[in-house]
Amino acid sequence: MGASKGERFNEFLKRLSTAPPAASAEEALALVSETLNNVEDEFTSIPYNPELWMDDGRMYPPQTDSCREDPAAGVVRYRSRRHYTRIHVSGAIRIEEVNGLCLLDKPSRSGQSIPP
């Protein structure tokens, strides 16, 4: 049997934390998406099909239909089932559980972080 969803999520966080930092929001979103898809492709045999996200057991990157923008803060927040992924215009990434527990605080290439 393959890795559990929790094990795969932890691997995703580990890889994302050690990846080179992003320099823009677009780079940050691409980094999150590519890292998660690589983990899922490596540890599951579930094909990529975002339309089946509720039933297929695969984790999917943030989707545009789940985003909320905060232009004043320069942040876009994506909601997942149990997490928020916040991406700053600078390329900073912050992933939190819905209860607020920070799981990843990755500064941008310029060193900027997203405040809690």
C-alpha positions in Angstrom: 0.0 0.0 0.0 1.2 3.5 -0.8 1.8 6.4 1.6 -1.2 7.9 3.5 -2.5 11.3 2.6 -0.9 12.6 5.8 2.5 11.2 4.9 2.2 12.6 1.4 1.2 16.0 2.8 4.2 16.0 5.1 6.5 15.1 2.2 5.0 18.0 0.2 5.7 20.4 3.1 9.3 19.1 3.4 10.0 19.5 -0.3 8.3 22.9 -0.5 10.3 24.2 2.5 13.6 23.1 1.0 12.9 24.4 -2.6 14.4 27.6 -3.7 12.2 30.6 -2.8 9.9 32.3 -5.3 10.3 35.9 -6.5 6.6 36.5 -7.3 3.1 35.3 -6.6 3.0 33.5 -10.0 6.3 31.7 -9.2 5.0 30.8 -5.7 1.7 29.3 -7.0 3.6 27.3 -9.6 6.1 26.1 -7.0 3.2 24.9 -4.7 1.4 23.2 -7.6 4.4 21.5 -9.1 5.7 20.3 -5.7 2.3 18.8 -4.7 1.7 17.2 -8.1 5.2 15.7 -8.1 4.6 14.2 -4.7 1.2 12.8 -5.7 2.6 11.4 -9.0 5.4 9.7 -7.1 3.5 8.3 -4.2 0.1 7.5 -5.7 -1.2 5.9 -8.9 -4.2 8.3 -8.9 -4.4 10.2 -12.2 -4.6 14.0 -12.1 -8.3 14.9 -12.5 -9.3 17.9 -10.4 -13.0 17.3 -11.1 -12.8 14.3 -8.9 -11.1 16.0 -5.9 -13.8 15.0 -3.4 -13.7 11.3 -4.2 -10.4 10.1 -5.8 -8.0 10.4 -2.8 -5.5 12.6 -4.5 -4.5 16.0 -3.2 -4.7 18.9 -5.6 -3.0 22.3 -5.8 -4.9 25.4 -5.0 -7.6 26.2 -7.5 -8.8 29.6 -8.7 -12.4 28.9 -7.6 -11.2 28.7 -4.0 -9.2 32.0 -3.8 -9.9 35.2 -2.0 -7.8 38.3 -2.6 -6.7 40.8 -0.1 -5.2 43.5 -2.4 -4.3 45.8 0.5 -2.1 43.1 2.0 -0.9 41.8 -1.4 -2.1 38.3 -0.5 -4.2 35.7 -2.2 -5.7 33.0 0.1 -6.6 29.6 -1.3 -8.9 27.4 0.8 -8.4 23.6 0.8 -10.4 21.1 2.8 -8.2 21.6 5.9 -5.8 24.3 5.0 -5.3 27.8 3.8 -2.5 28.5 1.4 -1.6 32.2 1.4 0.6 33.6 -1.3 2.1 37.1 -1.3 2.9 39.2 -4.3 6.6 38.9 -3.3 6.5 35.1 -3.6 6.2 34.3 0.1 4.1 31.3 1.0 2.3 30.5 4.2 0.3 27.3 4.8 -2.0 27.1 7.8 -4.5 24.7 9.2 -8.0 26.2 9.3 -7.6 26.6 13.0 -4.6 28.9 12.4 -1.7 26.6 13.2 1.1 27.5 10.8 2.6 24.5 8.9 4.9 26.4 6.6 6.2 29.9 6.5 8.4 30.2 3.5 9.9 33.7 2.8 10.1 35.0 -0.7 13.4 35.3 -2.6 13.7 38.9 -1.2 13.2 37.6 2.4 9.7 38.8 2.9 7.3 36.7 4.9 3.5 36.8 5.3 2.5 37.9 8.8 0.1 35.6 10.7 
